[in-house]
């Protein structure tokens, strides 16, 4: 029985480079370098907010989602109508619900006032 321990590496001339350690989930990047990468990912994502947020979340797992939300809001004009909490909710929905969860939360957050929940069993002091 033979075991093959071939390791594949990126060519030196690869545009990605050989140091991808910053992408590991347990390594928090320096704020300045993370912000620059998030800016580049926002530009790379084009008009697709889902694609952009998926790339940011996948490549910056060690960064708290509240920080990611603030950074994405800074670089994406299509999030201007959303609060930072809304964008954090989109990151959470993306992580737990994928494409469907993301779009479900996005539909409820975009362009509407927040209606209080109808909790008939809850007594109010009014």
Phi, psi and omega in degrees: 000128184246140176246132180260121181247046179288132178248127178268132177232155178286145176298152182300325181279007180296137180293337181285328182090178184257346181265095178251017180299334180295342182274352182292140185298337184266002182247109178281127180284163174294143183305318183294317181288325177294318181297319178294318179294321179295320176300315180296320179293323177296322177290320181293328182292343179064223183275354186268102181296319179302311182299316180299311183293326177295316179296318180294314182294319181292327184265354181226053184292336181278351181269133178303145184295332177296322178289318177300320180297317179296320180292317180295320177298328180292327187252351181243117180289337180284001175254007182298327181280355181256149174277169177296325177295323177297316181292323175298319176298324176295320177297318179296318179295322178296318181292318185265331186242001179063211184299314182293317179297318179300309183290330176295314179291321180299319179297323182281338184267328186288131169051051176202152177281153180280121178267135179294147180292141178274096180249086184298332182277353182266123180276130179256163181269009184295000000 
